[in-house]
């Protein structure tokens, strides 16, 4: 019997292979990293959907939160119902499904472009190992839903544009998925991903049989508006004042919040992480135009990538994470250069061509080779608590790095590429659990406070500002009160807890001292780094008091 070849199996079942690779890489350590501020906001909203039934008029800490459409929150809430609404693993799981959808969309689009399963798979794996496509699932988890839906919608539009008959089903699917994207994050993906795609397609492939397909194009728009717009109309009708206030604030943010210069995104290719140098070279059209196998497809991915960057640069408000949709066409663009290296690197003699390749993959290999020493220095006294994980990660990453160097010297770029993909996946799979060891001595979780307060029979309130992360880990709503408004505005209970952003000053203590006995209990601190670190955040700090009325 002929032995089963793993590569042949991957090519035979590409979509299944993409899903399995993503699951193995991301799911085992899904809850290893602390919940971020954006995640906390979304997870709180999902929790209040389940606990309070706020499925349409969405809330955060009991207050209206219409800034984000509800589709990703619904999917997250359903996952919470199935696997536990308190489980970070359960609430992050849907975002991983959409990483898979992005990779599948890239594979499908690439197949239409190059008609090559191997190269299309390479493009998907490039995307899956690009830094910000993974990072966005933690930093801004709802973005991946919007871009995942839109990526698949673009694949369906591509089929609609290319086919001469039996294209109506693609119009229907595309319209629905564009609507789902709008229902995930408004028009963000429509502008950052769809618009540059349409412009790039028109520029390189032209819109064929446009008049014959006008009705199908109109149906796409109509479906997108209906599917994506109904919730906005619902909110507009049921809570008009809050909706208008939030809409005005969100609109103003585009021109006045986090404003950066036009050139802020010019280093966009660095968002691809381990592919940074390769990504930069893939953008050099004069160099690659005579070296790629599919010139028009390469022109299309290049124009799509650059137009996405330009369109995002026009918007005054800029953040690094807004660049994530650009990584979708960039992964396809990088794929053309990788394909060229696989075909031709063995015969290259010009050092101007070979040096960047040696440097890029040699740099990646050096990370794995030095990992045992660097990890040991960072872990220090905590290494005994994570000894097995440290040893296992060191062996895996060191071995893969040695193999990368070995095959790089032999100029076998096919194997080097595969080993690089495995190297990235292995970091997340074996080294990420070590993140739990990085915890400062001042770290103090708030996760037990709600249970303790309920056991003693009193409520917890917040003064002025409590960060979303604190509210999430607390496990329930924290109503806000103001100590400046007088005794009459304070809770009527005999005893209650109070969380404050800073210690109460002497003036406040004196004003309230005649009516309350005030006990400072502890300081909750969700910072895993020390106060000297630049990553230390004061908003993750809250002082906890207990107030008891004097008899």
PyMOL commands that set and color helices and strands:
alter all, ss='L'
color gray80, all
select helices_A, chain A and resi 6-12+14-26+37-52+71-83+88-114+117-128+131-139+141-162+168-185+188-204+211-238+240-256+262-265+268-282+285-288+295-314+320-323+326-347+351-409+413-437+449-456+468-474+487-489+506-513+538-540
alter helices_A, ss='H'
color red, helices_A
select strands_A, chain A and resi 59-60+63-64+459-463+479-481+495-500+516-525+541-549
alter strands_A, ss='S'
color yellow, strands_A
deselect
rebuild
show_as cartoon
